[in-house]
Amino acid sequence: MGYNKSRFHSLCNQRMKDSRDLLSTLFTKSFGLISSFGLVVISTFLLGAEGRGFISLTITDAALIAIFSNVISGSSAMYYLNKFGEEKVFYSALFWIIGISFIGACLLNFLHPTHFWLLLSLSIILSTHSLIFNQLFANQNFMKGNLLTLLVQVLFFLVLLVLWGMNYAIDWITYFE
């Protein structure tokens, strides 16, 4: 059995890439955890307990809709990604996201008064983010998926930090409108 130098280098390069992807994912998840805690602290400071409670309830409603939306546009869509093609699966999943988000926002608005357009927008954004993130990970674009996740948290954190630094007085009503 002979020594295959190119196979050895290929194997080493793949292991280095896997290690880089793993470290990138661990860093992103750790930073996301820290920034999420920072978001809670800063938004509570800026908006008070009542404003933070309202935001939490609205985000919970949007996440509930996103869970039902992700039944089809999540792992199911990624399973069919290679069978039917990325474009067809992506647009079908996007259509599902918009439909389920609309139906879910209508139902939750019927059950308790909410800001319909805000809830619809948030649920579409959450589900679309999840779809794009899953598609990037299914295609093994871990760095792009991690950057997408990091970008959302960092931008939100920076905006609140700038508002806090400028002593900008906001309340939960202006936060959403």
C-alpha positions in Angstrom: 0.0 0.0 0.0 1.6 3.2 -1.1 1.5 6.7 0.4 -0.9 9.0 -1.4 0.3 12.5 -0.7 -2.6 14.3 -2.4 -5.2 12.3 -0.5 -3.4 13.0 2.8 -3.4 16.8 2.1 -7.0 16.6 1.1 -7.9 14.9 4.3 -5.9 17.4 6.3 -7.6 20.3 4.6 -11.1 18.9 5.2 -10.3 18.4 8.9 -9.0 22.0 9.1 -12.2 23.3 7.4 -14.4 21.2 9.7 -12.5 22.5 12.8 -12.9 26.1 11.5 -16.6 25.6 10.9 -17.0 24.1 14.4 -15.1 26.9 16.1 -17.1 29.5 14.0 -20.4 27.9 15.1 -19.3 27.7 18.8 -18.2 31.4 18.7 -21.4 32.5 17.0 -23.6 30.6 19.5 -21.7 31.9 22.5 -21.7 35.4 21.2 -25.4 35.1 20.4 -26.1 34.0 24.0 -24.1 36.9 25.4 -25.7 39.5 23.1 -29.2 38.1 23.8 -28.6 38.7 27.5 -27.4 42.2 26.7 -30.5 42.8 24.6 -32.7 41.8 27.5 -30.8 44.1 29.9 -30.7 47.1 27.6 -34.3 46.8 26.3 -35.5 46.4 29.9 -33.6 49.5 30.9 -34.9 51.5 27.9 -38.5 50.2 27.9 -39.2 49.2 31.5 -40.8 46.1 32.7 -44.2 46.7 31.0 -42.6 47.4 27.6 -40.3 44.4 27.9 -43.3 42.2 28.8 -45.3 43.5 25.7 -42.3 42.8 23.5 -41.9 39.3 25.0 -45.6 38.5 24.4 -45.4 39.7 20.8 -42.2 37.8 20.1 -43.8 34.7 21.6 -46.8 35.0 19.3 -44.5 35.4 16.3 -42.4 32.4 17.4 -45.5 30.3 17.8 -46.6 31.1 14.2 -43.0 30.5 13.0 -43.0 27.0 14.6 -46.1 26.0 12.5 -44.5 27.6 9.5 -41.3 25.8 10.0 -43.0 22.4 9.9 -43.0 22.6 6.1 -40.4 25.2 5.4 -37.8 23.8 7.9 -36.3 20.4 7.8 -39.0 19.1 5.4 -37.9 21.6 2.8 -34.3 20.8 3.3 -35.0 17.1 2.8 -36.5 17.8 -0.6 -33.8 20.4 -1.5 -31.7 18.1 -3.7 -34.7 16.1 -5.1 -36.6 19.0 -6.6 -34.0 21.8 -6.8 -33.2 24.7 -4.6 -35.2 27.3 -6.4 -38.5 25.3 -6.5 -38.2 24.2 -2.8 -37.3 27.8 -1.7 -40.2 29.5 -3.4 -42.7 26.8 -2.2 -41.4 27.2 1.3 -41.6 31.0 1.0 -45.2 30.7 -0.2 -46.0 28.4 2.8 -44.4 30.9 5.2 -46.5 33.8 4.0 -49.7 31.7 4.0 -49.2 30.3 7.5 -48.0 33.6 8.9 -51.1 35.3 7.6 -53.5 32.6 8.9 -51.6 32.5 12.3 -51.7 36.3 12.7 -55.4 36.3 11.9 -56.1 33.6 14.5 -54.0 35.2 17.2 -55.6 38.6 16.5 -59.0 37.0 16.9 -58.0 35.3 20.2 -56.5 38.4 21.7 -55.9 41.9 20.4 -52.5 42.3 18.8 -50.8 44.5 16.2 -51.7 42.4 13.2 -49.2 43.8 10.7 -46.4 43.7 13.3 -47.2 40.1 14.1 -47.4 39.2 10.5 -44.1 40.9 9.6 -42.3 39.4 12.6 -43.5 35.8 11.9 -42.5 36.1 8.2 -39.1 37.5 9.1 -38.5 34.8 11.7 -39.6 32.0 9.4 -37.6 33.4 6.4 -34.5 33.7 8.5 -34.9 30.1 9.6 -35.4 29.0 6.0 -32.3 30.8 4.7 -30.3 29.6 7.7 -31.4 25.9 7.2 -30.7 26.2 3.5 -27.2 27.5 4.2 -26.5 24.7 6.6 -27.9 22.1 4.3 -25.5 23.3 1.6 -22.7 23.3 4.3 -22.2 27.0 4.1 -21.6 27.2 7.9 -19.7 30.5 7.8 -22.5 32.3 6.0 -25.2 30.8 8.3 -23.2 31.8 11.3 -22.7 35.3 10.0 -26.5 35.6 9.2 -27.3 34.7 12.8 -24.7 37.0 14.2 -25.6 39.9 12.0 -29.3 39.9 13.2 -28.3 39.9 16.9 -25.4 42.4 16.5 -27.5 44.9 14.5 -30.3 44.9 17.0 -27.9 45.2 20.0 -26.0 48.1 18.4 -29.2 50.0 17.6 -30.3 49.7 21.2 -26.8 50.5 22.5 -26.7 53.7 20.4 -30.2 54.7 21.6 -29.1 54.1 25.2 -25.8 56.1 24.7 -27.7 59.0 23.2 -30.1 59.0 26.2 -32.9 58.6 23.6 -36.2 58.2 25.5 -38.2 55.5 23.9 -41.2 53.5 25.1 -42.6 50.3 23.9 -45.2 52.0 21.7 -42.5 53.9 19.7 -40.4 50.7 19.7 -43.1 49.0 17.5 -44.4 51.9 15.5 
